[in-house]
Amino acid sequence: MSGLVDGRVHLAADDRGSRCVLAARLVAADGFEVLGQAAPQIPAATVWAALRLPARERAMAWWDAQAQAEQW
């Protein structure tokens, strides 16, 4: 991961380029895992999908704030 901006994760590619994906899609993907540190406790995709949109938006805002704070 090379950056996190407005809910979008920027990933470094093998060809030295970058790719962008929505953070919610990334963490909900099968096989998603965090390497090099303890994996965060992420709710199962079905639990996430059952939340109303305002709740998901608040959760992603909190997630983004936490990730940015950890980068400091």
N, CA, C, O and CB atoms as a CASP TS submission, in Angstrom:
PFRMAT TS
TARGET T0000
AUTHOR 0000-0000-0000
METHOD Language model
MODEL 1
PARENT N/A
ATOM      1  N   MET     1       0.843  -1.162   0.000  1.00  0.00           N
ATOM      2  CA  MET     1       0.000   0.000   0.000  1.00  0.00           C
ATOM      3  C   MET     1       0.894   1.231   0.000  1.00  0.00           C
ATOM      4  O   MET     1       1.819   1.349   0.804  1.00  0.00           O
ATOM      5  CB  MET     1      -0.962  -0.006   1.210  1.00  0.00           C
ATOM      6  N   SER     2       0.605   2.124  -0.896  1.00  0.00           N
ATOM      7  CA  SER     2       1.424   3.331  -0.966  1.00  0.00           C
ATOM      8  C   SER     2       0.678   4.572  -0.493  1.00  0.00           C
ATOM      9  O   SER     2       1.283   5.635  -0.348  1.00  0.00           O
ATOM     10  CB  SER     2       1.910   3.541  -2.379  1.00  0.00           C
ATOM     11  N   GLY     3      -0.625   4.457  -0.250  1.00  0.00           N
ATOM     12  CA  GLY     3      -1.368   5.612   0.238  1.00  0.00           C
ATOM     13  C   GLY     3      -2.830   5.295   0.476  1.00  0.00           C
ATOM     14  O   GLY     3      -3.367   4.314  -0.039  1.00  0.00           O
ATOM     15  N   LEU     4      -3.462   6.150   1.269  1.00  0.00           N
ATOM     16  CA  LEU     4      -4.881   6.036   1.559  1.00  0.00           C
ATOM     17  C   LEU     4      -5.468   7.435   1.515  1.00  0.00           C
ATOM     18  O   LEU     4      -5.109   8.287   2.328  1.00  0.00           O
ATOM     19  CB  LEU     4      -5.136   5.349   2.942  1.00  0.00           C
ATOM     20  N   VAL     5      -6.374   7.678   0.566  1.00  0.00           N
ATOM     21  CA  VAL     5      -6.952   9.003   0.384  1.00  0.00           C
ATOM     22  C   VAL     5      -8.452   8.863   0.149  1.00  0.00           C
ATOM     23  O   VAL     5      -8.878   8.179  -0.781  1.00  0.00           O
ATOM     24  CB  VAL     5      -6.272   9.752  -0.798  1.00  0.00           C
ATOM     25  N   ASP     6      -9.243   9.508   0.988  1.00  0.00           N
ATOM     26  CA  ASP     6     -10.696   9.551   0.810  1.00  0.00           C
ATOM     27  C   ASP     6     -11.315   8.184   0.555  1.00  0.00           C
ATOM     28  O   ASP     6     -12.156   8.038  -0.332  1.00  0.00           O
ATOM     29  CB  ASP     6     -11.038  10.466  -0.326  1.00  0.00           C
ATOM     30  N   GLY     7     -10.904   7.182   1.325  1.00  0.00           N
ATOM     31  CA  GLY     7     -11.488   5.857   1.185  1.00  0.00           C
ATOM     32  C   GLY     7     -10.960   5.045   0.029  1.00  0.00           C
ATOM     33  O   GLY     7     -11.464   3.958  -0.256  1.00  0.00           O
ATOM     34  N   ARG     8      -9.941   5.568  -0.646  1.00  0.00           N
ATOM     35  CA  ARG     8      -9.320   4.849  -1.760  1.00  0.00           C
ATOM     36  C   ARG     8      -7.913   4.438  -1.342  1.00  0.00           C
ATOM     37  O   ARG     8      -7.161   5.236  -0.784  1.00  0.00           O
ATOM     38  CB  ARG     8      -9.285   5.728  -3.059  1.00  0.00           C
ATOM     39  N   VAL     9      -7.571   3.193  -1.616  1.00  0.00           N
ATOM     40  CA  VAL     9      -6.247   2.659  -1.304  1.00  0.00           C
ATOM     41  C   VAL     9      -5.424   2.662  -2.591  1.00  0.00           C
ATOM     42  O   VAL     9      -5.866   2.161  -3.625  1.00  0.00           O
ATOM     43  CB  VAL     9      -6.339   1.211  -0.691  1.00  0.00           C
ATOM     44  N   HIS    10      -4.254   3.219  -2.514  1.00  0.00           N
ATOM     45  CA  HIS    10      -3.332   3.226  -3.659  1.00  0.00           C
ATOM     46  C   HIS    10      -2.313   2.123  -3.419  1.00  0.00           C
ATOM     47  O   HIS    10      -1.632   2.097  -2.393  1.00  0.00           O
ATOM     48  CB  HIS    10      -2.625   4.637  -3.841  1.00  0.00           C
ATOM     49  N   LEU    11      -2.221   1.221  -4.372  1.00  0.00           N
ATOM     50  CA  LEU    11      -1.344   0.059  -4.251  1.00  0.00           C
ATOM     51  C   LEU    11      -0.187   0.177  -5.225  1.00  0.00           C
ATOM     52  O   LEU    11      -0.372   0.579  -6.374  1.00  0.00           O
ATOM     53  CB  LEU    11      -2.122  -1.246  -4.500  1.00  0.00           C
ATOM     54  N   ALA    12       0.998  -0.170  -4.768  1.00  0.00           N
ATOM     55  CA  ALA    12       2.170  -0.186  -5.641  1.00  0.00           C
ATOM     56  C   ALA    12       2.127  -1.464  -6.464  1.00  0.00           C
ATOM     57  O   ALA    12       1.906  -2.544  -5.916  1.00  0.00           O
ATOM     58  CB  ALA    12       3.502  -0.087  -4.819  1.00  0.00           C
ATOM     59  N   ALA    13       2.334  -1.356  -7.762  1.00  0.00           N
ATOM     60  CA  ALA    13       2.291  -2.509  -8.665  1.00  0.00           C
ATOM     61  C   ALA    13       3.707  -2.984  -8.973  1.00  0.00           C
ATOM     62  O   ALA    13       4.678  -2.252  -8.783  1.00  0.00           O
ATOM     63  CB  ALA    13       1.545  -2.154  -9.974  1.00  0.00           C
ATOM     64  N   ASP    14       3.806  -4.219  -9.451  1.00  0.00           N
ATOM     65  CA  ASP    14       5.110  -4.787  -9.804  1.00  0.00           C
ATOM     66  C   ASP    14       5.811  -4.002 -10.902  1.00  0.00           C
ATOM     67  O   ASP    14       7.040  -3.994 -10.970  1.00  0.00           O
ATOM     68  CB  ASP    14       4.946  -6.223 -10.240  1.00  0.00           C
ATOM     69  N   ASP    15       5.039  -3.341 -11.764  1.00  0.00           N
ATOM     70  CA  ASP    15       5.635  -2.598 -12.878  1.00  0.00           C
ATOM     71  C   ASP    15       6.006  -1.161 -12.479  1.00  0.00           C
ATOM     72  O   ASP    15       6.230  -0.305 -13.334  1.00  0.00           O
ATOM     73  CB  ASP    15       4.667  -2.572 -14.065  1.00  0.00           C
ATOM     74  N   ARG    16       6.066  -0.918 -11.172  1.00  0.00           N
ATOM     75  CA  ARG    16       6.407   0.389 -10.581  1.00  0.00           C
ATOM     76  C   ARG    16       5.328   1.437 -10.785  1.00  0.00           C
ATOM     77  O   ARG    16       5.531   2.612 -10.476  1.00  0.00           O
ATOM     78  CB  ARG    16       7.701   0.897 -11.166  1.00  0.00           C
ATOM     79  N   GLY    17       4.193   1.022 -11.299  1.00  0.00           N
ATOM     80  CA  GLY    17       3.048   1.906 -11.409  1.00  0.00           C
ATOM     81  C   GLY    17       2.237   1.804 -10.126  1.00  0.00           C
ATOM     82  O   GLY    17       2.710   1.277  -9.118  1.00  0.00           O
ATOM     83  N   SER    18       1.036   2.303 -10.173  1.00  0.00           N
ATOM     84  CA  SER    18       0.168   2.162  -9.008  1.00  0.00           C
ATOM     85  C   SER    18      -1.244   1.871  -9.480  1.00  0.00           C
ATOM     86  O   SER    18      -1.614   2.175 -10.614  1.00  0.00           O
ATOM     87  CB  SER    18       0.202   3.436  -8.123  1.00  0.00           C
ATOM     88  N   ARG    19      -2.010   1.289  -8.605  1.00  0.00           N
ATOM     89  CA  ARG    19      -3.404   0.987  -8.863  1.00  0.00           C
ATOM     90  C   ARG    19      -4.206   1.546  -7.702  1.00  0.00           C
ATOM     91  O   ARG    19      -3.682   1.708  -6.600  1.00  0.00           O
ATOM     92  CB  ARG    19      -3.642  -0.550  -9.042  1.00  0.00           C
ATOM     93  N   CYS    20      -5.467   1.840  -7.945  1.00  0.00           N
ATOM     94  CA  CYS    20      -6.322   2.407  -6.923  1.00  0.00           C
ATOM     95  C   CYS    20      -7.561   1.531  -6.774  1.00  0.00           C
ATOM     96  O   CYS    20      -8.136   1.080  -7.765  1.00  0.00           O
ATOM     97  CB  CYS    20      -6.708   3.868  -7.269  1.00  0.00           C
ATOM     98  N   VAL    21      -7.966   1.294  -5.532  1.00  0.00           N
ATOM     99  CA  VAL    21      -9.150   0.480  -5.256  1.00  0.00           C
ATOM    100  C   VAL    21      -9.857   1.068  -4.042  1.00  0.00           C
ATOM    101  O   VAL    21      -9.213   1.640  -3.162  1.00  0.00           O
ATOM    102  CB  VAL    21      -8.770  -1.025  -5.015  1.00  0.00           C
ATOM    103  N   LEU    22     -11.169   0.929  -3.994  1.00  0.00           N
ATOM    104  CA  LEU    22     -11.903   1.398  -2.817  1.00  0.00           C
ATOM    105  C   LEU    22     -11.511   0.549  -1.612  1.00  0.00           C
ATOM    106  O   LEU    22     -11.438  -0.676  -1.705  1.00  0.00           O
ATOM    107  CB  LEU    22     -13.443   1.339  -3.055  1.00  0.00           C
ATOM    108  N   ALA    23     -11.263   1.200  -0.496  1.00  0.00           N
ATOM    109  CA  ALA    23     -10.839   0.497   0.711  1.00  0.00           C
ATOM    110  C   ALA    23     -11.869  -0.544   1.130  1.00  0.00           C
ATOM    111  O   ALA    23     -11.500  -1.641   1.547  1.00  0.00           O
ATOM    112  CB  ALA    23     -10.601   1.488   1.849  1.00  0.00           C
ATOM    113  N   ALA    24     -13.145  -0.219   1.028  1.00  0.00           N
ATOM    114  CA  ALA    24     -14.196  -1.164   1.421  1.00  0.00           C
ATOM    115  C   ALA    24     -14.140  -2.428   0.572  1.00  0.00           C
ATOM    116  O   ALA    24     -14.354  -3.526   1.086  1.00  0.00           O
ATOM    117  CB  ALA    24     -15.580  -0.511   1.298  1.00  0.00           C
ATOM    118  N   ARG    25     -13.855  -2.286  -0.720  1.00  0.00           N
ATOM    119  CA  ARG    25     -13.748  -3.463  -1.589  1.00  0.00           C
ATOM    120  C   ARG    25     -12.511  -4.283  -1.235  1.00  0.00           C
ATOM    121  O   ARG    25     -12.548  -5.513  -1.246  1.00  0.00           O
ATOM    122  CB  ARG    25     -13.698  -3.039  -3.071  1.00  0.00           C
ATOM    123  N   LEU    26     -11.431  -3.600  -0.926  1.00  0.00           N
ATOM    124  CA  LEU    26     -10.196  -4.297  -0.608  1.00  0.00           C
ATOM    125  C   LEU    26     -10.345  -5.143   0.646  1.00  0.00           C
ATOM    126  O   LEU    26      -9.997  -6.324   0.636  1.00  0.00           O
ATOM    127  CB  LEU    26      -9.061  -3.306  -0.437  1.00  0.00           C
ATOM    128  N   VAL    27     -10.853  -4.563   1.722  1.00  0.00           N
ATOM    129  CA  VAL    27     -10.949  -5.309   2.982  1.00  0.00           C
ATOM    130  C   VAL    27     -12.023  -6.384   2.932  1.00  0.00           C
ATOM    131  O   VAL    27     -11.992  -7.316   3.736  1.00  0.00           O
ATOM    132  CB  VAL    27     -11.234  -4.359   4.131  1.00  0.00           C
ATOM    133  N   ALA    28     -12.975  -6.278   2.003  1.00  0.00           N
ATOM    134  CA  ALA    28     -14.025  -7.288   1.876  1.00  0.00           C
ATOM    135  C   ALA    28     -13.634  -8.415   0.920  1.00  0.00           C
ATOM    136  O   ALA    28     -14.350  -9.410   0.813  1.00  0.00           O
ATOM    137  CB  ALA    28     -15.312  -6.639   1.402  1.00  0.00           C
ATOM    138  N   ALA    29     -12.518  -8.268   0.233  1.00  0.00           N
ATOM    139  CA  ALA    29     -12.105  -9.263  -0.758  1.00  0.00           C
ATOM    140  C   ALA    29     -11.693 -10.573  -0.086  1.00  0.00           C
ATOM    141  O   ALA    29     -11.084 -10.576   0.984  1.00  0.00           O
ATOM    142  CB  ALA    29     -10.948  -8.721  -1.608  1.00  0.00           C
ATOM    143  N   ASP    30     -12.038 -11.684  -0.738  1.00  0.00           N
ATOM    144  CA  ASP    30     -11.606 -12.992  -0.251  1.00  0.00           C
ATOM    145  C   ASP    30     -10.082 -13.032  -0.200  1.00  0.00           C
ATOM    146  O   ASP    30      -9.414 -12.602  -1.140  1.00  0.00           O
ATOM    147  CB  ASP    30     -12.157 -14.133  -1.152  1.00  0.00           C
ATOM    148  N   GLY    31      -9.552 -13.534   0.864  1.00  0.00           N
ATOM    149  CA  GLY    31      -8.113 -13.666   0.992  1.00  0.00           C
ATOM    150  C   GLY    31      -7.400 -12.414   1.469  1.00  0.00           C
ATOM    151  O   GLY    31      -6.174 -12.415   1.576  1.00  0.00           O
ATOM    152  N   PHE    32      -8.137 -11.338   1.759  1.00  0.00           N
ATOM    153  CA  PHE    32      -7.493 -10.113   2.234  1.00  0.00           C
ATOM    154  C   PHE    32      -6.796 -10.381   3.552  1.00  0.00           C
ATOM    155  O   PHE    32      -7.375 -11.001   4.444  1.00  0.00           O
ATOM    156  CB  PHE    32      -8.519  -8.970   2.390  1.00  0.00           C
ATOM    157  N   GLU    33      -5.582  -9.932   3.685  1.00  0.00           N
ATOM    158  CA  GLU    33      -4.868 -10.017   4.947  1.00  0.00           C
ATOM    159  C   GLU    33      -3.829  -8.916   5.030  1.00  0.00           C
ATOM    160  O   GLU    33      -3.357  -8.406   4.013  1.00  0.00           O
ATOM    161  CB  GLU    33      -4.211 -11.390   5.108  1.00  0.00           C
ATOM    162  N   VAL    34      -3.484  -8.562   6.239  1.00  0.00           N
ATOM    163  CA  VAL    34      -2.464  -7.558   6.477  1.00  0.00           C
ATOM    164  C   VAL    34      -1.179  -8.299   6.820  1.00  0.00           C
ATOM    165  O   VAL    34      -1.166  -9.143   7.716  1.00  0.00           O
ATOM    166  CB  VAL    34      -2.883  -6.563   7.619  1.00  0.00           C
ATOM    167  N   LEU    35      -0.114  -7.991   6.118  1.00  0.00           N
ATOM    168  CA  LEU    35       1.177  -8.638   6.349  1.00  0.00           C
ATOM    169  C   LEU    35       2.082  -7.710   7.138  1.00  0.00           C
ATOM    170  O   LEU    35       2.039  -6.492   6.963  1.00  0.00           O
ATOM    171  CB  LEU    35       1.842  -9.035   5.014  1.00  0.00           C
ATOM    172  N   GLY    36       2.883  -8.273   7.987  1.00  0.00           N
ATOM    173  CA  GLY    36       3.873  -7.495   8.703  1.00  0.00           C
ATOM    174  C   GLY    36       3.375  -6.878  10.000  1.00  0.00           C
ATOM    175  O   GLY    36       4.134  -6.203  10.696  1.00  0.00           O
ATOM    176  N   GLN    37       2.130  -7.097  10.329  1.00  0.00           N
ATOM    177  CA  GLN    37       1.597  -6.612  11.601  1.00  0.00           C
ATOM    178  C   GLN    37       0.341  -7.407  11.915  1.00  0.00           C
ATOM    179  O   GLN    37      -0.156  -8.155  11.073  1.00  0.00           O
ATOM    180  CB  GLN    37       1.296  -5.073  11.551  1.00  0.00           C
ATOM    181  N   ALA    38      -0.164  -7.245  13.114  1.00  0.00           N
ATOM    182  CA  ALA    38      -1.383  -7.952  13.490  1.00  0.00           C
ATOM    183  C   ALA    38      -2.533  -7.492  12.593  1.00  0.00           C
ATOM    184  O   ALA    38      -2.700  -6.296  12.353  1.00  0.00           O
ATOM    185  CB  ALA    38      -1.722  -7.714  14.988  1.00  0.00           C
ATOM    186  N   ALA    39      -3.312  -8.434  12.108  1.00  0.00           N
ATOM    187  CA  ALA    39      -4.437  -8.103  11.239  1.00  0.00           C
ATOM    188  C   ALA    39      -5.534  -7.417  12.047  1.00  0.00           C
ATOM    189  O   ALA    39      -5.861  -7.854  13.151  1.00  0.00           O
ATOM    190  CB  ALA    39      -4.988  -9.372  10.546  1.00  0.00           C
ATOM    191  N   PRO    40      -6.102  -6.341  11.497  1.00  0.00           N
ATOM    192  CA  PRO    40      -7.206  -5.683  12.196  1.00  0.00           C
ATOM    193  C   PRO    40      -8.436  -6.574  12.214  1.00  0.00           C
ATOM    194  O   PRO    40      -8.603  -7.428  11.343  1.00  0.00           O
ATOM    195  CB  PRO    40      -7.538  -4.338  11.539  1.00  0.00           C
ATOM    196  N   GLN    41      -9.279  -6.381  13.185  1.00  0.00           N
ATOM    197  CA  GLN    41     -10.523  -7.130  13.257  1.00  0.00           C
ATOM    198  C   GLN    41     -11.538  -6.471  12.335  1.00  0.00           C
ATOM    199  O   GLN    41     -12.094  -5.423  12.664  1.00  0.00           O
ATOM    200  CB  GLN    41     -11.056  -7.202  14.717  1.00  0.00           C
ATOM    201  N   ILE    42     -11.775  -7.075  11.198  1.00  0.00           N
ATOM    202  CA  ILE    42     -12.676  -6.530  10.185  1.00  0.00           C
ATOM    203  C   ILE    42     -13.938  -7.379  10.179  1.00  0.00           C
ATOM    204  O   ILE    42     -13.853  -8.606  10.130  1.00  0.00           O
ATOM    205  CB  ILE    42     -12.003  -6.505   8.766  1.00  0.00           C
ATOM    206  N   PRO    43     -15.102  -6.751  10.229  1.00  0.00           N
ATOM    207  CA  PRO    43     -16.329  -7.546  10.214  1.00  0.00           C
ATOM    208  C   PRO    43     -16.476  -8.320   8.908  1.00  0.00           C
ATOM    209  O   PRO    43     -16.011  -7.888   7.854  1.00  0.00           O
ATOM    210  CB  PRO    43     -17.545  -6.646  10.425  1.00  0.00           C
ATOM    211  N   ALA    44     -17.126  -9.460   9.001  1.00  0.00           N
ATOM    212  CA  ALA    44     -17.380 -10.273   7.811  1.00  0.00           C
ATOM    213  C   ALA    44     -18.161  -9.447   6.789  1.00  0.00           C
ATOM    214  O   ALA    44     -18.912  -8.542   7.153  1.00  0.00           O
ATOM    215  CB  ALA    44     -18.160 -11.572   8.179  1.00  0.00           C
ATOM    216  N   ALA    45     -17.978  -9.761   5.531  1.00  0.00           N
ATOM    217  CA  ALA    45     -18.630  -9.010   4.456  1.00  0.00           C
ATOM    218  C   ALA    45     -20.145  -8.988   4.611  1.00  0.00           C
ATOM    219  O   ALA    45     -20.780  -7.982   4.293  1.00  0.00           O
ATOM    220  CB  ALA    45     -18.263  -9.602   3.108  1.00  0.00           C
ATOM    221  N   THR    46     -20.727 -10.068   5.088  1.00  0.00           N
ATOM    222  CA  THR    46     -22.186 -10.098   5.250  1.00  0.00           C
ATOM    223  C   THR    46     -22.638  -9.146   6.344  1.00  0.00           C
ATOM    224  O   THR    46     -23.682  -8.507   6.219  1.00  0.00           O
ATOM    225  CB  THR    46     -22.661 -11.517   5.569  1.00  0.00           C
ATOM    226  N   VAL    47     -21.860  -9.046   7.415  1.00  0.00           N
ATOM    227  CA  VAL    47     -22.187  -8.101   8.487  1.00  0.00           C
ATOM    228  C   VAL    47     -22.050  -6.676   7.954  1.00  0.00           C
ATOM    229  O   VAL    47     -22.911  -5.829   8.192  1.00  0.00           O
ATOM    230  CB  VAL    47     -21.263  -8.320   9.732  1.00  0.00           C
ATOM    231  N   TRP    48     -20.975  -6.426   7.243  1.00  0.00           N
ATOM    232  CA  TRP    48     -20.718  -5.101   6.664  1.00  0.00           C
ATOM    233  C   TRP    48     -21.852  -4.695   5.726  1.00  0.00           C
ATOM    234  O   TRP    48     -22.335  -3.564   5.788  1.00  0.00           O
ATOM    235  CB  TRP    48     -19.372  -5.091   5.906  1.00  0.00           C
ATOM    236  N   ALA    49     -22.278  -5.614   4.858  1.00  0.00           N
ATOM    237  CA  ALA    49     -23.327  -5.329   3.885  1.00  0.00           C
ATOM    238  C   ALA    49     -24.677  -5.081   4.557  1.00  0.00           C
ATOM    239  O   ALA    49     -25.520  -4.373   4.007  1.00  0.00           O
ATOM    240  CB  ALA    49     -23.446  -6.477   2.898  1.00  0.00           C
ATOM    241  N   ALA    50     -24.887  -5.660   5.744  1.00  0.00           N
ATOM    242  CA  ALA    50     -26.163  -5.501   6.440  1.00  0.00           C
ATOM    243  C   ALA    50     -26.301  -4.118   7.090  1.00  0.00           C
ATOM    244  O   ALA    50     -27.406  -3.703   7.439  1.00  0.00           O
ATOM    245  CB  ALA    50     -26.311  -6.586   7.500  1.00  0.00           C
ATOM    246  N   LEU    51     -25.187  -3.414   7.248  1.00  0.00           N
ATOM    247  CA  LEU    51     -25.243  -2.087   7.862  1.00  0.00           C
ATOM    248  C   LEU    51     -25.866  -1.084   6.903  1.00  0.00           C
ATOM    249  O   LEU    51     -25.692  -1.178   5.688  1.00  0.00           O
ATOM    250  CB  LEU    51     -23.836  -1.621   8.279  1.00  0.00           C
ATOM    251  N   ARG    52     -26.576  -0.146   7.449  1.00  0.00           N
ATOM    252  CA  ARG    52     -27.121   0.937   6.618  1.00  0.00           C
ATOM    253  C   ARG    52     -25.979   1.823   6.136  1.00  0.00           C
ATOM    254  O   ARG    52     -24.930   1.908   6.776  1.00  0.00           O
ATOM    255  CB  ARG    52     -28.174   1.779   7.407  1.00  0.00           C
ATOM    256  N   LEU    53     -26.194   2.475   5.012  1.00  0.00           N
ATOM    257  CA  LEU    53     -25.149   3.288   4.388  1.00  0.00           C
ATOM    258  C   LEU    53     -24.545   4.331   5.329  1.00  0.00           C
ATOM    259  O   LEU    53     -23.320   4.442   5.371  1.00  0.00           O
ATOM    260  CB  LEU    53     -25.708   3.978   3.175  1.00  0.00           C
ATOM    261  N   PRO    54     -25.339   5.109   6.093  1.00  0.00           N
ATOM    262  CA  PRO    54     -24.709   6.087   6.987  1.00  0.00           C
ATOM    263  C   PRO    54     -23.765   5.446   8.007  1.00  0.00           C
ATOM    264  O   PRO    54     -22.728   6.020   8.342  1.00  0.00           O
ATOM    265  CB  PRO    54     -25.777   6.872   7.717  1.00  0.00           C
ATOM    266  N   ALA    55     -24.119   4.272   8.494  1.00  0.00           N
ATOM    267  CA  ALA    55     -23.249   3.576   9.453  1.00  0.00           C
ATOM    268  C   ALA    55     -21.959   3.123   8.782  1.00  0.00           C
ATOM    269  O   ALA    55     -20.884   3.214   9.376  1.00  0.00           O
ATOM    270  CB  ALA    55     -23.976   2.365  10.066  1.00  0.00           C
ATOM    271  N   ARG    56     -22.060   2.635   7.548  1.00  0.00           N
ATOM    272  CA  ARG    56     -20.844   2.224   6.823  1.00  0.00           C
ATOM    273  C   ARG    56     -19.950   3.424   6.548  1.00  0.00           C
ATOM    274  O   ARG    56     -18.728   3.330   6.662  1.00  0.00           O
ATOM    275  CB  ARG    56     -21.210   1.524   5.496  1.00  0.00           C
ATOM    276  N   GLU    57     -20.560   4.563   6.182  1.00  0.00           N
ATOM    277  CA  GLU    57     -19.768   5.768   5.916  1.00  0.00           C
ATOM    278  C   GLU    57     -19.048   6.237   7.172  1.00  0.00           C
ATOM    279  O   GLU    57     -17.883   6.626   7.103  1.00  0.00           O
ATOM    280  CB  GLU    57     -20.662   6.892   5.375  1.00  0.00           C
ATOM    281  N   ARG    58     -19.722   6.205   8.317  1.00  0.00           N
ATOM    282  CA  ARG    58     -19.076   6.606   9.575  1.00  0.00           C
ATOM    283  C   ARG    58     -17.937   5.643   9.924  1.00  0.00           C
ATOM    284  O   ARG    58     -16.873   6.066  10.376  1.00  0.00           O
ATOM    285  CB  ARG    58     -20.113   6.651  10.730  1.00  0.00           C
ATOM    286  N   ALA    59     -18.168   4.357   9.710  1.00  0.00           N
ATOM    287  CA  ALA    59     -17.128   3.364   9.997  1.00  0.00           C
ATOM    288  C   ALA    59     -15.907   3.576   9.105  1.00  0.00           C
ATOM    289  O   ALA    59     -14.773   3.492   9.575  1.00  0.00           O
ATOM    290  CB  ALA    59     -17.677   1.939   9.807  1.00  0.00           C
ATOM    291  N   MET    60     -16.135   3.852   7.820  1.00  0.00           N
ATOM    292  CA  MET    60     -15.005   4.081   6.913  1.00  0.00           C
ATOM    293  C   MET    60     -14.269   5.371   7.260  1.00  0.00           C
ATOM    294  O   MET    60     -13.046   5.437   7.134  1.00  0.00           O
ATOM    295  CB  MET    60     -15.490   4.131   5.459  1.00  0.00           C
ATOM    296  N   ALA    61     -14.995   6.390   7.694  1.00  0.00           N
ATOM    297  CA  ALA    61     -14.344   7.638   8.104  1.00  0.00           C
ATOM    298  C   ALA    61     -13.461   7.384   9.315  1.00  0.00           C
ATOM    299  O   ALA    61     -12.345   7.898   9.393  1.00  0.00           O
ATOM    300  CB  ALA    61     -15.393   8.732   8.421  1.00  0.00           C
ATOM    301  N   TRP    62     -13.958   6.592  10.260  1.00  0.00           N
ATOM    302  CA  TRP    62     -13.163   6.256  11.449  1.00  0.00           C
ATOM    303  C   TRP    62     -11.953   5.432  11.036  1.00  0.00           C
ATOM    304  O   TRP    62     -10.839   5.662  11.506  1.00  0.00           O
ATOM    305  CB  TRP    62     -14.019   5.481  12.493  1.00  0.00           C
ATOM    306  N   TRP    63     -12.186   4.464  10.145  1.00  0.00           N
ATOM    307  CA  TRP    63     -11.096   3.603   9.661  1.00  0.00           C
ATOM    308  C   TRP    63     -10.009   4.453   8.997  1.00  0.00           C
ATOM    309  O   TRP    63      -8.821   4.256   9.255  1.00  0.00           O
ATOM    310  CB  TRP    63     -11.638   2.540   8.659  1.00  0.00           C
ATOM    311  N   ASP    64     -10.417   5.396   8.143  1.00  0.00           N
ATOM    312  CA  ASP    64      -9.456   6.279   7.466  1.00  0.00           C
ATOM    313  C   ASP    64      -8.673   7.118   8.465  1.00  0.00           C
ATOM    314  O   ASP    64      -7.457   7.263   8.339  1.00  0.00           O
ATOM    315  CB  ASP    64     -10.177   7.195   6.474  1.00  0.00           C
ATOM    316  N   ALA    65      -9.363   7.669   9.453  1.00  0.00           N
ATOM    317  CA  ALA    65      -8.694   8.503  10.465  1.00  0.00           C
ATOM    318  C   ALA    65      -7.684   7.687  11.235  1.00  0.00           C
ATOM    319  O   ALA    65      -6.584   8.165  11.514  1.00  0.00           O
ATOM    320  CB  ALA    65      -9.717   9.123  11.432  1.00  0.00           C
ATOM    321  N   GLN    66      -8.038   6.462  11.584  1.00  0.00           N
ATOM    322  CA  GLN    66      -7.120   5.606  12.329  1.00  0.00           C
ATOM    323  C   GLN    66      -5.895   5.254  11.476  1.00  0.00           C
ATOM    324  O   GLN    66      -4.766   5.294  11.964  1.00  0.00           O
ATOM    325  CB  GLN    66      -7.840   4.323  12.791  1.00  0.00           C
ATOM    326  N   ALA    67      -6.118   4.913  10.217  1.00  0.00           N
ATOM    327  CA  ALA    67      -5.006   4.556   9.335  1.00  0.00           C
ATOM    328  C   ALA    67      -4.065   5.747   9.145  1.00  0.00           C
ATOM    329  O   ALA    67      -2.846   5.577   9.146  1.00  0.00           O
ATOM    330  CB  ALA    67      -5.534   4.069   7.970  1.00  0.00           C
ATOM    331  N   GLN    68      -4.615   6.937   8.983  1.00  0.00           N
ATOM    332  CA  GLN    68      -3.779   8.125   8.812  1.00  0.00           C
ATOM    333  C   GLN    68      -3.011   8.431  10.086  1.00  0.00           C
ATOM    334  O   GLN    68      -1.853   8.843  10.021  1.00  0.00           O
ATOM    335  CB  GLN    68      -4.631   9.333   8.409  1.00  0.00           C
ATOM    336  N   ALA    69      -3.630   8.239  11.240  1.00  0.00           N
ATOM    337  CA  ALA    69      -2.938   8.477  12.507  1.00  0.00           C
ATOM    338  C   ALA    69      -1.785   7.503  12.691  1.00  0.00           C
ATOM    339  O   ALA    69      -0.744   7.868  13.236  1.00  0.00           O
ATOM    340  CB  ALA    69      -3.913   8.361  13.681  1.00  0.00           C
ATOM    341  N   GLU    70      -1.964   6.262  12.239  1.00  0.00           N
ATOM    342  CA  GLU    70      -0.901   5.271  12.367  1.00  0.00           C
ATOM    343  C   GLU    70       0.281   5.593  11.463  1.00  0.00           C
ATOM    344  O   GLU    70       1.406   5.179  11.744  1.00  0.00           O
ATOM    345  CB  GLU    70      -1.435   3.885  12.045  1.00  0.00           C
ATOM    346  N   GLN    71       0.039   6.325  10.384  1.00  0.00           N
ATOM    347  CA  GLN    71       1.131   6.691   9.481  1.00  0.00           C
ATOM    348  C   GLN    71       1.997   7.799  10.057  1.00  0.00           C
ATOM    349  O   GLN    71       3.140   7.964   9.631  1.00  0.00           O
ATOM    350  CB  GLN    71       0.577   7.122   8.136  1.00  0.00           C
ATOM    351  N   TRP    72       1.486   8.558  11.010  1.00  0.00           N
ATOM    352  CA  TRP    72       2.241   9.653  11.604  1.00  0.00           C
ATOM    353  C   TRP    72       3.273   9.047  12.469  1.00  0.00           C
ATOM    354  O   TRP    72       4.054   9.764  13.093  1.00  0.00           O
ATOM    355  CB  TRP    72       1.351  10.626  12.399  1.00  0.00           C
TER
END
